[in-house]
Each structure stands twice: as structure tokens, then as C-alpha cells.
């Protein structure tokens, strides 16, 4: 029998896993987003509105929020095509802060006071979504589409020259990533049964990026390892309680110095057909 | 009323200008976004605060904040930038992000997460010019900013060190062929940038008479928007963009509601990034990794 405390941790892992995957999918095309908490916030508020105010059941509400955030992601993805590297990072950071600021002003959804009334969901629900989407990403990684995404990541000009539609690939990745972040947000809202704009700040976007970079930025399950690391590690390093963020910051720098691809990479799965295909 | 808002906006804008100069020194010369600058700004504020509480005079407090932040900037350059010099530009940005997480955590543990308040008696005198009331503190912030910007301009435009900085910014490889030590210039850029961020931190601490560990995220990050609006490859664009954003923000608070101001500032940044990436002033430099 699991205690409430550990159940809460497990739920956090699932929600963070989805957030990390949302960054991972976009990063796979070579685009770093520092604003995915914005998509998460959109998902959280939209799902909550649908279940609480409109009386829609959770599953369709999550799907609607995912589609809506995905559409916004595509809309963001088009202008983002003009930007690269740190410029894209700055623009997405700005987008995330704009969403937070917008939610603060959304009086219909409580504004700065936050929004509540959602029904608490079980860990089984969270993990059905988290596991399902992780599986979806892993399956995607074995597809032709993923090879095309890697090609855009490695050399966009060359990918364009061999006839790949780099626009659709990059914009599609943005939309898919946004949809995943929205589901993460919807689950977050129905796990904590209370949301406020501060939940979807820059720090949240950074958590997602941290989980991906630490866990492994070249392979989907890396996001799972990263999410586990960020949530579970502090439990075993109680003496670090006050200093865990500093520890993660230091870990990030060390990881970038010695193993830039993160803990997991394809080499660890060297026997699978996937690594030969790559 | 409008003049009062302008004065308040210019004070905030002065602080933005200093932080934006700090960002654009590193960005313009090395092409790297040092995200830890937002936290160097916060840290400078705490150092200056400690100096003021120790009854040191304000100019000394300013120097303490600058020196403290510059020292941390040296560590960031050695650990967070040098090893990543030949990696994609996003990698050093992530390592500076690691530093900003560390610095915020350290500040929270050392000084607590509640705001520290300055005692009232520090520079609470107000001068009234017709309808406008200016506090001695606002004058100090504005005056110190003007002096610091003038000093920076002198160093960059009139000294051999500054010439080396500009040479590396123009073309790193050619500058090295001509005998400029790129390593030393890089370190210098980080030190100058750290000192400016630290000074801005001391000034904002004095201005609000309070400081929290979260001021880096609340105000420091917005200076990225100021830098973008001024033009990322033009160091001096911040001189126009800082006051502009400061005034725009204060006017938004006064006439639109305080909650919408971040929306306006970041929205402006995104529009500039997309439509006029060289900044509002424009400029000849089109190179860089944007495309």
C-alpha cells in the first residue's frame, strides 16, 4: 500500500515526464523552447474550464485542450521558423511569460486568485496518459518521420536540399510538443485541484529543459529518467533539502561538461536495430 | 501626473539599461546569452544591501555590489563559458542557466526568501519641481546610471582594452591574427558585464528599498527584452530601449493595470525579434547566428 506522500511524488513524475517530452519533441528538430510552461498553462486552464464550467468529462477535455494548444503551437511555430538557437530561446521565453501575464488578467478564470473546483484524479489516470504518450513518442522514434526530424536537426539546409519539407517538420514538432505540454497541464490541474498563473512560470519551463538535458536529449526514455531524477533524487538526498536546486544546477553544468547528451543515449541501447538505422 | 510617471519610468528604465548593457556586452562580443546575468543582478543587490546595512556610504555599496557580481562572473566565464567555446551556442546558454539556478538557490538559503527591507531613513528626501516629485533615491539611481554608462563608453570607445573588445566583436579570428588575446578579452567582457549587472542590482535595491531572491527573474529577465529591442549586436541600442521600455511599463501600470505589463514588454520583444531583429535602431551588422 503506497502512502499518500509517495503517491504524490509518482504523480509529479508523470506530469514532469510529459512536460519534458514536450521539450524533447521540439528539441529533436533542433529548436530549444524555454516557454513550454506557457503551453502547459493553456492546457491546464482550458481543461479545467471544460471540466468545471462546461461539464465535459476529463478525457475529451484533455483531448480538446491538446488540440487547441497544438494549434497555438503551430501558430507559434510558423514565426519561430525565422529564429534559431538563442533567438528562438528568447522568443519562447517571452511567449511563456506572455501566457502567464495573460492568465493573471483572465478574470473569468480567477485571475491572480487562481481557479479551483476540479475533481481529483488518480495516479492511474496520470500514468495512463504519461505512459501512453511516452510509448507514442518511442514509436514515433522508430518511424520515417523521426529520421526526417533528425535530418532537420543535424543540417536543415541539407535536409531541405534532399526534398524534405522542413517547414512542416519544424512546425509540426512545435504543435505536437505544445499538445503534450497541454496534457501535462490538464493533468497537473486535476491532480492539484487548484491552479494559479504562478504555476506556469519560467521556472516550470526550466524544469522541463533540465529533465531532458539531464535524462538524455537524444532519446525519448531520457525524459523519464530526467523526470525521475528531478523528483525522486531529493527524497534520497535529504541532507541536500535546502540545496537541491543548487545541486541540480551543478549537475546540469557537470552533465554538459562530461556527457552532453545526458544520462541515457542510443549507445546504451546499442543492440537495438534503431541505433543502426540512425 | 504624466510627468511623474515619466520620471518613475526613467528610473526603472535606467536600471533596465544597465542590465541590458550587461547582456549585450556578452551577446554582442561573444554571441552568447548569459542567462546568469539576471541572477548576478540579484546578487549585486544583496551585496550592496549588506554594505548599506553595515553603514558604508552609498558609493562604496555600489562598488561592493559591482565587485561581488564581477567575481562571480569570472567563475561563470571559467566554468560555464570557456569549456563550451566550440559547442553550439545553445550549450553555453544552458550552462549559464545552471549557474542562475545555483545563484538563486544560494541567495534564498543565505538571505531567506522573504524580502529584506531597507530602513526608511536612507535617502528618503523628496524634491518637488512643480507637479513632479523626485526622491533623492531616484536622482541617485539616474545619476549613477549616467556615470556608469559614460565610464563604459569611455572604456569601450577610447582605451586599448576597448579597442580589443570591439575587434573581437567584429571578427574573432582576425582579431587573434592581429595579436589580440581573445581569452583575455572574453574574460574582460564577462567582468564588465558582471559589474554592470551588480551595479543595477544595488540601484534597484535602493530604489525599491527592498530586495528578494526572485528579483532576477522578475526584472533581470525582462532586460533581455530591452536588449532585443535595442538590437542584440549593438551595445548602445540599450541606451534608447531601456528608458523606452521603462516608461512604457510604468505607463501601462498607471493606465492599463499592473498585471498586463509583462505581456506588453515581452510582446514587444517578440515583435521586434520577428520583424526587426537588428533592433529598433537598425544597423549594418547582419551577421550572427540568427539565421
Interface residues (C-beta under 8 A of the other chain):
Chain A: X32 X79 X82 X83 X84 X85 X86 X87 X89 X90 X91 X93 X94 X95 X97 X98 X100 X101 X102 X104 X105 X111 X112 X201 X202 X203 X206 X209 X210 X213 X242 X243 X244 X245 X246 X248 X249 X250 X251 X252 X253 X256 X257 X260
Chain B: X32 X33 X79 X80 X83 X84 X87 X88 X89 X90 X91 X93 X94 X95 X97 X98 X99 X100 X101 X102 X104 X105 X106 X109 X217 X221 X224 X225 X228 X232 X257 X259 X260 X261 X262 X263 X266 X267 X269 X270 X273 X274 X277 X289 X290 X291
